[in-house]
Amino acid sequence: MRLVAVTRRLLRQFARDRRTLALVFVAPVVVLSLLSLIFNSGDYHPRIAAVDLPAPFAAELTRNGATVRALAASEADAELRANRVDGVVELRGGRPAVRIEGSDPTVTRSVLFALQRAQAALMPFARATQPEISFLHGSPTMSAFDNFGPVLVGFLVFFFVFLISGISFVRERTTGTLDRMLATPLRRWEIVVGYAFGFAALVIVQSTIIALVSVYLLGMMLVGSFAYLLLITLLLAGAAMTVGMLLSAFARNEFQMIQFIPLIIVPQIFFSGLFNLETMKPWLRALGRAFPLTYGAHAMREVMIRGGGAREIAVDVVVLVGFSLLCLGLNVIALKKYRRI
């Protein structure tokens, strides 16, 4: 009977905790559904610029899944640098030559696969020569660590800052520190911004260490400026910090804060660059644009792999700054509603 009593008590506790029930039953279904949609999105169709390419060759590329555009050499090079095409194919002395954008090995493989299939269909011409391959970014020996490194850096920064800031803010409330601050003339926005500045000191040190270790100790590829990489890392950490502070308003303890991880952190991984967004359905791509990690990882790839500068990451910077300011404003409102300030 005592064993039954303990079991009933635990079940009643779970029944009253709707957040835990949602984590146990809803979160796995949501994550599995996202995985199903992403993995069943279909193959990537490379975008190829054809420069003075014979019509039969261009037709074979199209039949093998490529989207082919006939462009002049200067136009094709500009489109390749702007990442609006994945490769440029032309004939040099009767030999196929392809220049690949190269920042994504998955896209690189799709371009080479379409080219090889097109050559195989044009026998005996195709098998007589091997294509000449060159890269705008990256190289044939580009490792998976270099490719996914920007995503991993962004994810680690976002995850740990989100967790630390959220749990710390919850602890300030559960230990009564926040209540004592409310007895002072401080306003809500002053409390939120003050905590944000306090966390920012820790965030700056952590983000700097992660960026330095990634590039100079682990040897991760960095084509662009380290200053731009550090800027994006700090902005992404700032977004994670403000998200953690905001969600802490809806958590009664540290455990409930951790429960947000499957619903807030895990879905962002799928849209951060580990999977090609171009193969996803339009509504899935739109969903990915709502996550700060999408913009942070994109900006890091631009800087680390493509060597991009201020112009290439401007949109990502604006979105991350705007996201942080929005979360700070919402946190002020949440403090009024949930904490009776």
matplotlib code that plots the C-alpha trace (Angstrom):
import matplotlib.pyplot as plt

x = [0.0, 2.8, 4.4, 1.0, 0.7, 4.2, 3.2, -0.1, 1.6, 4.1, 1.4, -0.8, 2.3, 2.9, -0.8, -0.7, 2.5, 1.2, 4.7, 6.3, 3.4, 3.9, 7.7, 7.1, 4.4, 4.4, 8.1, 9.2, 6.4, 7.3, 10.9, 10.3, 7.8, 10.4, 13.0, 10.5, 9.7, 13.4, 14.7, 11.8, 12.2, 13.9, 17.2, 19.0, 18.9, 22.1, 22.0, 24.5, 25.6, 26.5, 29.1, 29.1, 28.1, 26.8, 23.0, 23.2, 25.5, 23.2, 20.2, 21.8, 22.6, 19.0, 17.9, 20.1, 18.4, 20.3, 18.8, 20.8, 21.1, 23.1, 25.2, 28.3, 31.5, 31.5, 27.8, 28.4, 31.4, 29.3, 26.4, 28.8, 30.4, 26.9, 26.0, 23.1, 24.6, 26.4, 28.8, 29.9, 30.4, 32.2, 34.4, 38.1, 39.7, 37.0, 37.5, 34.7, 35.7, 33.6, 34.2, 32.3, 31.2, 32.4, 31.2, 28.8, 30.2, 26.6, 26.0, 29.5, 28.7, 25.4, 27.1, 29.8, 27.2, 25.1, 28.2, 29.4, 26.0, 25.8, 29.3, 28.4, 25.3, 27.4, 29.6, 32.2, 32.9, 32.4, 34.7, 37.6, 38.3, 38.1, 36.6, 38.8, 37.6, 38.3, 36.8, 35.7, 35.6, 36.9, 38.8, 38.4, 39.9, 37.6, 36.8, 33.4, 34.7, 35.4, 32.0, 29.9, 32.3, 30.4, 27.1, 28.7, 30.3, 26.9, 25.0, 27.4, 27.4, 23.6, 23.0, 25.2, 24.4, 20.6, 20.9, 23.1, 21.1, 17.7, 18.6, 20.4, 17.4, 15.1, 17.4, 17.3, 13.5, 13.3, 15.9, 14.1, 16.8, 14.4, 11.8, 14.3, 15.2, 11.6, 11.5, 13.9, 12.9, 14.2, 11.9, 11.2, 13.3, 16.2, 16.1, 16.0, 18.7, 20.8, 20.7, 21.4, 24.6, 25.7, 25.3, 26.9, 30.3, 30.2, 29.0, 31.8, 34.5, 32.8, 32.2, 35.8, 37.2, 35.1, 36.0, 39.7, 39.8, 37.9, 40.1, 43.6, 43.6, 41.4, 42.4, 38.9, 38.8, 38.6, 38.9, 37.4, 38.2, 38.3, 36.8, 33.6, 33.5, 33.8, 31.1, 28.6, 29.5, 28.7, 25.5, 24.3, 25.2, 23.3, 20.2, 20.5, 20.9, 17.7, 15.7, 16.8, 15.8, 12.4, 11.5, 12.6, 9.5, 7.5, 9.5, 8.9, 12.2, 15.5, 14.0, 11.2, 13.8, 15.7, 12.4, 12.4, 15.5, 13.7, 11.2, 13.5, 17.0, 16.6, 14.4, 16.9, 19.6, 17.6, 17.6, 21.1, 22.9, 23.3, 20.6, 20.2, 17.3, 16.7, 15.4, 12.7, 9.2, 8.6, 6.7, 9.6, 12.1, 9.8, 9.8, 13.6, 13.8, 12.1, 15.1, 18.2, 20.5, 19.6, 21.0, 24.0, 25.1, 24.6, 26.7, 29.5, 29.6, 29.8, 32.8, 34.6, 34.1, 33.3, 35.4, 32.4, 32.6, 30.2, 28.0, 27.4, 26.5, 24.6, 21.2, 22.1, 23.6, 20.4, 18.2, 20.2, 20.2, 16.5, 15.8, 17.7, 15.9, 12.5, 13.1, 14.3, 11.1, 8.9, 10.8, 9.8, 6.1, 6.5, 7.9, 4.8, 2.4, 4.0, 6.0, 3.6, 6.1]
y = [0.0, 2.4, 1.7, 2.4, 5.7, 6.8, 5.9, 7.8, 10.9, 11.0, 10.5, 13.3, 15.6, 14.9, 15.5, 18.9, 19.9, 20.5, 21.7, 18.4, 16.5, 18.6, 17.9, 14.2, 13.7, 16.8, 17.7, 14.3, 14.4, 17.9, 17.1, 13.9, 15.7, 18.3, 15.6, 13.8, 17.0, 17.9, 14.5, 14.0, 17.4, 16.0, 16.3, 19.5, 20.7, 22.6, 26.0, 26.0, 28.8, 27.6, 29.7, 29.0, 25.4, 23.3, 22.8, 19.0, 19.4, 22.0, 19.8, 16.8, 18.9, 19.9, 16.3, 15.4, 17.8, 21.0, 24.4, 25.7, 29.4, 30.5, 33.5, 35.3, 34.7, 38.0, 37.5, 33.9, 35.0, 37.7, 35.3, 32.8, 35.4, 36.5, 32.8, 32.9, 30.0, 27.0, 26.4, 27.7, 25.2, 25.9, 24.2, 25.0, 23.5, 20.8, 19.9, 20.6, 23.1, 23.8, 26.5, 25.7, 28.1, 25.5, 26.7, 23.7, 20.2, 18.9, 21.5, 20.8, 17.1, 17.8, 20.0, 17.4, 14.6, 16.4, 17.1, 13.5, 12.2, 14.6, 13.6, 9.9, 10.5, 12.2, 9.2, 8.9, 12.6, 12.7, 9.8, 11.0, 13.9, 14.6, 17.9, 20.7, 21.6, 24.8, 26.4, 29.9, 29.1, 26.0, 23.2, 19.5, 18.6, 20.8, 18.9, 18.4, 20.2, 23.3, 23.0, 22.6, 24.6, 27.9, 26.1, 24.4, 27.6, 29.4, 26.5, 26.2, 29.9, 30.1, 27.0, 27.8, 31.5, 30.7, 28.2, 30.4, 33.6, 31.9, 29.8, 32.8, 35.0, 32.4, 32.0, 35.7, 35.5, 32.2, 33.4, 36.7, 38.9, 40.3, 41.0, 43.0, 45.0, 45.8, 47.6, 50.2, 53.0, 50.9, 50.6, 47.4, 48.4, 49.4, 45.9, 44.1, 46.2, 46.1, 42.3, 42.3, 44.4, 42.1, 39.0, 40.8, 40.9, 37.1, 36.7, 38.7, 36.7, 33.3, 34.3, 35.5, 32.3, 30.1, 32.1, 32.1, 28.4, 27.5, 29.4, 29.5, 26.3, 23.9, 25.3, 26.0, 27.6, 31.4, 33.2, 36.5, 38.9, 37.6, 40.9, 40.1, 36.6, 38.0, 40.5, 37.9, 35.6, 38.4, 39.4, 35.7, 35.4, 38.6, 37.2, 33.9, 35.9, 38.0, 34.9, 33.1, 36.1, 36.3, 32.7, 32.7, 34.8, 31.7, 29.3, 28.8, 27.0, 25.9, 22.6, 24.3, 26.5, 23.4, 22.1, 24.9, 23.3, 20.7, 23.3, 26.4, 25.0, 21.7, 23.0, 25.8, 23.2, 22.0, 25.5, 26.6, 25.2, 21.5, 20.9, 22.7, 25.1, 25.2, 21.6, 22.4, 23.5, 27.2, 27.3, 25.4, 27.9, 30.7, 29.0, 28.9, 32.7, 33.2, 31.7, 33.9, 30.9, 30.8, 34.3, 33.8, 30.6, 32.2, 35.2, 32.9, 30.9, 34.1, 35.3, 32.0, 30.1, 32.8, 35.6, 38.0, 41.5, 44.1, 44.1, 40.4, 40.1, 43.4, 41.8, 39.2, 41.8, 44.0, 41.0, 39.8, 43.3, 43.7, 40.3, 41.1, 44.5, 42.9, 40.2, 42.9, 44.8, 41.7, 40.8, 44.2, 43.4, 39.8, 41.2, 43.3, 40.4, 37.5, 39.0, 41.7, 44.5]
z = [0.0, 0.8, -2.6, -4.3, -2.3, -3.5, -7.1, -6.9, -5.4, -8.3, -10.9, -9.4, -9.4, -13.1, -13.8, -12.2, -14.1, -17.6, -18.7, -17.9, -19.6, -22.7, -22.6, -22.3, -24.9, -27.2, -27.6, -29.0, -31.6, -32.6, -33.1, -34.9, -37.2, -38.1, -38.8, -41.1, -43.0, -43.4, -44.4, -46.9, -48.5, -51.6, -53.3, -53.9, -57.6, -58.3, -60.1, -62.9, -65.2, -68.7, -70.6, -74.3, -73.6, -76.5, -76.3, -75.9, -72.9, -71.3, -72.0, -70.3, -67.2, -67.1, -67.4, -64.5, -62.1, -62.6, -63.2, -66.1, -67.2, -70.3, -69.3, -70.5, -68.7, -66.7, -65.7, -64.6, -62.4, -60.8, -60.2, -58.7, -56.3, -55.3, -54.5, -57.0, -58.9, -57.5, -60.4, -63.8, -66.6, -69.9, -72.5, -72.7, -75.7, -75.9, -72.2, -69.7, -67.0, -63.9, -61.2, -58.0, -55.3, -52.8, -49.4, -49.0, -49.7, -50.3, -53.0, -54.5, -54.8, -56.5, -59.1, -59.8, -59.9, -62.5, -64.6, -64.4, -65.4, -68.3, -69.5, -69.3, -71.5, -74.2, -74.9, -76.3, -75.9, -72.2, -71.2, -73.3, -70.9, -67.2, -66.2, -64.9, -61.5, -59.5, -56.4, -55.5, -51.8, -50.0, -51.7, -52.6, -49.3, -47.2, -44.0, -42.5, -39.4, -41.5, -43.2, -40.0, -37.8, -38.0, -37.1, -34.2, -32.9, -33.2, -31.5, -28.6, -27.9, -28.1, -26.0, -23.1, -22.9, -23.1, -20.3, -18.0, -18.4, -18.0, -15.0, -13.3, -13.8, -12.4, -9.4, -8.8, -8.4, -6.4, -3.9, -3.3, -4.7, -7.3, -4.7, -2.6, -5.7, -6.3, -3.0, -4.5, -6.9, -9.8, -12.8, -14.7, -17.7, -15.5, -13.9, -17.2, -18.8, -15.7, -15.6, -19.4, -18.9, -16.0, -18.1, -21.0, -19.2, -18.9, -22.4, -23.9, -22.2, -23.1, -26.7, -27.1, -25.7, -28.0, -31.1, -30.3, -29.5, -32.6, -35.0, -33.4, -31.4, -33.3, -36.7, -38.0, -41.4, -41.3, -44.6, -43.5, -40.6, -37.0, -35.9, -37.9, -36.5, -32.9, -33.7, -34.9, -31.9, -29.5, -31.2, -31.2, -27.6, -26.9, -28.6, -26.6, -23.4, -24.0, -25.0, -21.9, -19.7, -21.5, -21.1, -17.4, -16.8, -17.5, -15.4, -11.6, -11.1, -12.8, -13.9, -15.8, -17.5, -18.7, -20.1, -22.7, -24.4, -26.6, -27.8, -28.2, -28.8, -30.7, -33.6, -34.3, -35.0, -38.1, -39.6, -38.8, -41.8, -41.0, -43.6, -46.9, -46.5, -50.3, -50.3, -47.7, -48.3, -48.4, -45.0, -43.4, -44.7, -43.4, -40.0, -40.0, -40.5, -37.1, -35.3, -34.4, -34.8, -38.5, -39.0, -36.7, -38.4, -41.8, -40.9, -39.5, -42.7, -44.7, -42.7, -42.0, -45.3, -48.0, -46.5, -46.4, -44.9, -43.6, -46.6, -46.7, -43.0, -42.6, -42.7, -40.2, -37.8, -38.0, -37.4, -34.4, -32.9, -33.5, -32.0, -28.8, -28.4, -29.0, -26.4, -23.9, -24.5, -24.1, -20.9, -19.4, -20.2, -18.9, -15.6, -15.1, -15.9, -14.3, -11.5, -10.4, -10.4]

ax = plt.figure().add_subplot(projection="3d")
ax.plot(x, y, z, "-o")
ax.set_aspect("equal")
plt.show()
